[in-house]
Amino acid sequence: MAAPQTALSVPEKYALDKVAYNHDVLGRARTFASLLAGAVAGVLGLTGVAGFAFFILCNVATSAAVAHLCCNKALLSASALAAGGDITGQFFMGRRAELFSFSALTSGVLTFVLVWMIVYDGIYVF
């Protein structure tokens, strides 16, 4: 009988330093995408619910791009594919849960709102 895993335990096939690095890179990519989305929303003159809908659309697109580009076998080298077979699980422990979650959706909302308001005010108010 195998020992039960606690909430803090990580399976041995994952290197914690690599997982932490991937989360850090993903966080920076989300922040940059939120910054760009805020600037585009401000330039387009989006206000109210339309602006937040644009943020959700951009955030989902960012998650889909990360899932496709970073976890797609076609972008990996032939030697890595030959050695490991299906290696998409090596990037994130729960790929879909980490990329398409509520915390992923709200991670860059403050950056988005700040840049959105600054750009919108700079173009349409002043």
Sequence and secondary structure as in RCSB ss.txt:
>XXXX:A:sequence
MAAPQTALSVPEKYALDKVAYNHDVLGRARTFASLLAGAVAGVLGLTGVAGFAFFILCNVATSAAVAHLCCNKAL
LSASALAAGGDITGQFFMGRRAELFSFSALTSGVLTFVLVWMIVYDGIYVF
>XXXX:A:secstr
      TT   TTS HHHHHHHHHHHHHHHHHHHHHHHHHHHHHT  THHHHHHHHHHHHHHHHHHHHHHS GGG
S HHHHHHHSS GGGT TTHHHHHSSHHHHHTTHHHHHHHHHHHHIIIII 
